[in-house]
Amino acid sequence: MEFPRIGRGNSPMLDRADRSVKNGLRTLRSDKRGGALVEFAVTLPVFLMFITAVFSFSMAIYEKLELAEAVAAGGRVLAADRGDTNPCATTAAAIAAAAPSLSGLTYSFSINGGTATGATCTGSAGASNMLTGHTAQVSATYTCSINVYRFSFPGCSLTSSITEEVQ
């Protein structure tokens, strides 16, 4: 038994459908409408991620500038705070007041060669070592976080220090 061939020349309906599909594909290939919309849909997520990353890094730079300004203010307090029994606590309070948005700061002090960590000066880094004309150094460290969507950049630590001459 032989089956009739279906395709070109046998049925005018199938021939018209075939031409219609070919014409539709040809039109679709040459039609430029909607291309900008597709390009926009593809590039928008990448662009938004880039803008968010720039914003996150800008916040870290702002925090660095705020920390540097606060440490400079603390250094001025430390240099002029010769009569205080615990100049490190006064300086730490001045730094915290100058940078209220930075929480969890850690401090390090070096007064005339003696070192102290934290907000308490004792021993060789105490008030007895605050001699006129000698140096006093204060450092503050802030652990920041940079997040871009679900990506977190570890190891963001901002440090600023200043050395002043004791008045």
C-alpha positions as CSV (number, residue, x, y, z in Angstrom):
1,M,0.0,0.0,0.0
2,E,1.4,3.4,-0.9
3,F,0.7,6.5,1.1
4,P,0.0,9.8,-0.7
5,R,2.7,12.4,-0.2
6,I,1.7,15.4,1.8
7,G,3.5,18.5,1.1
8,R,4.1,20.9,-1.7
9,G,1.9,20.6,-4.6
10,N,-0.6,18.2,-3.1
11,S,-2.6,20.5,-1.0
12,P,-3.1,24.3,-1.5
13,M,-3.9,24.7,2.2
14,L,-0.6,23.2,3.3
15,D,1.3,25.2,0.7
16,R,-0.3,28.5,2.0
17,A,0.6,27.6,5.6
18,D,4.2,26.8,4.6
19,R,4.5,30.2,2.9
20,S,2.8,31.9,5.8
21,V,5.3,30.5,8.3
22,K,8.3,31.4,6.0
23,N,7.0,34.9,5.6
24,G,6.4,35.2,9.3
25,L,10.0,34.1,10.1
26,R,11.4,36.4,7.5
27,T,9.4,39.3,8.9
28,L,10.5,38.4,12.4
29,R,14.1,38.4,11.4
30,S,13.9,41.8,9.7
31,D,11.6,43.5,12.2
32,K,13.6,45.7,14.6
33,R,10.8,46.7,16.9
34,G,11.2,45.5,20.5
35,G,14.9,45.1,20.3
36,A,15.6,48.0,22.6
37,L,13.2,46.5,25.1
38,V,15.1,43.2,25.1
39,E,18.4,45.0,25.4
40,F,17.0,47.0,28.3
41,A,15.7,43.9,30.1
42,V,19.1,42.2,29.7
43,T,21.3,45.1,30.9
44,L,19.0,46.4,33.7
45,P,20.0,43.8,36.4
46,V,23.7,44.3,35.6
47,F,23.3,48.1,35.8
48,L,21.4,47.9,39.1
49,M,24.0,45.7,40.6
50,F,26.8,48.1,39.5
51,I,24.9,51.1,41.0
52,T,24.4,49.2,44.3
53,A,28.0,48.2,44.5
54,V,29.1,51.9,43.9
55,F,26.7,53.0,46.7
56,S,28.0,50.3,49.1
57,F,31.7,51.2,48.5
58,S,30.7,54.9,48.8
59,M,29.3,54.2,52.3
60,A,32.6,52.6,53.3
61,I,34.5,55.6,52.1
62,Y,32.2,57.9,54.0
63,E,32.8,55.8,57.1
64,K,36.5,56.1,56.6
65,L,36.3,59.9,56.3
66,E,34.1,60.1,59.4
67,L,36.6,57.9,61.4
68,A,39.5,60.1,60.3
69,E,37.7,63.2,61.3
70,A,36.7,61.7,64.7
71,V,40.3,60.5,65.4
72,A,41.6,64.0,64.5
73,A,39.2,65.5,67.1
74,G,40.3,62.9,69.6
75,G,43.9,63.6,69.0
76,R,43.3,67.3,69.7
77,V,41.6,66.4,73.0
78,L,44.4,64.0,74.0
79,A,47.1,66.6,73.2
80,A,45.4,69.2,75.4
81,D,44.3,66.9,78.2
82,R,47.4,66.9,80.4
83,G,45.7,67.3,83.8
84,D,43.2,64.5,83.4
85,T,43.6,61.3,85.4
86,N,42.5,59.1,82.5
87,P,43.1,61.0,79.3
88,C,42.4,57.8,77.2
89,A,38.8,57.6,78.4
90,T,38.2,61.3,77.7
91,T,39.7,60.9,74.2
92,A,37.6,57.7,73.5
93,A,34.5,59.6,74.6
94,A,35.4,62.5,72.2
95,I,36.0,60.1,69.3
96,A,32.7,58.3,70.0
97,A,30.9,61.7,70.2
98,A,32.4,62.9,66.9
99,A,31.4,59.7,65.1
100,P,28.1,58.5,66.6
101,S,27.2,56.3,63.6
102,L,30.4,54.2,64.0
103,S,29.7,51.7,66.8
104,G,32.2,49.1,68.1
105,L,35.3,51.2,67.7
106,T,38.5,49.8,69.2
107,Y,41.2,52.2,70.5
108,S,44.9,52.1,70.9
109,F,47.0,54.8,72.6
110,S,50.7,55.5,72.7
111,I,51.7,58.2,75.1
112,N,55.4,59.1,75.3
113,G,56.4,55.6,74.3
114,G,53.9,53.7,76.6
115,T,51.1,51.9,74.9
116,A,47.5,51.2,76.0
117,T,44.6,49.5,74.3
118,G,41.0,50.2,75.1
119,A,39.7,53.3,76.7
120,T,41.9,53.2,79.9
121,C,45.3,54.6,80.3
122,T,47.3,53.0,83.1
123,G,50.9,52.5,84.0
124,S,53.5,53.8,81.5
125,A,50.7,55.1,79.2
126,G,48.9,56.9,82.0
127,A,48.4,60.5,82.8
128,S,51.8,60.7,84.6
129,N,53.4,60.1,81.2
130,M,51.7,63.1,79.5
131,L,54.7,65.4,79.4
132,T,54.7,68.7,77.6
133,G,56.5,68.5,74.2
134,H,56.3,64.7,74.0
135,T,54.1,62.8,71.5
136,A,50.8,61.2,72.1
137,Q,49.2,58.9,69.4
138,V,45.7,57.7,69.2
139,S,44.4,55.0,66.7
140,A,40.9,53.8,66.2
141,T,39.7,50.8,64.2
142,Y,36.2,50.2,62.9
143,T,35.0,46.9,61.3
144,C,32.8,47.8,58.4
145,S,30.6,45.7,56.2
146,I,30.2,46.0,52.5
147,N,27.2,44.1,51.1
148,V,26.0,44.1,47.5
149,Y,22.8,42.1,47.4
150,R,23.7,38.7,48.8
151,F,27.4,39.1,48.4
152,S,29.4,40.3,51.4
153,F,33.0,41.4,51.2
154,P,34.9,40.2,54.2
155,G,37.8,41.8,55.9
156,C,36.6,45.4,55.7
157,S,38.5,47.1,58.5
158,L,39.0,50.9,58.7
159,T,41.9,52.3,60.8
160,S,42.9,55.9,61.4
161,S,45.6,57.3,63.6
162,I,47.0,60.6,64.5
163,T,50.1,61.8,66.4
164,E,50.0,65.0,68.4
165,E,52.4,66.9,70.6
166,V,51.3,67.1,74.2
167,Q,50.6,70.8,75.1
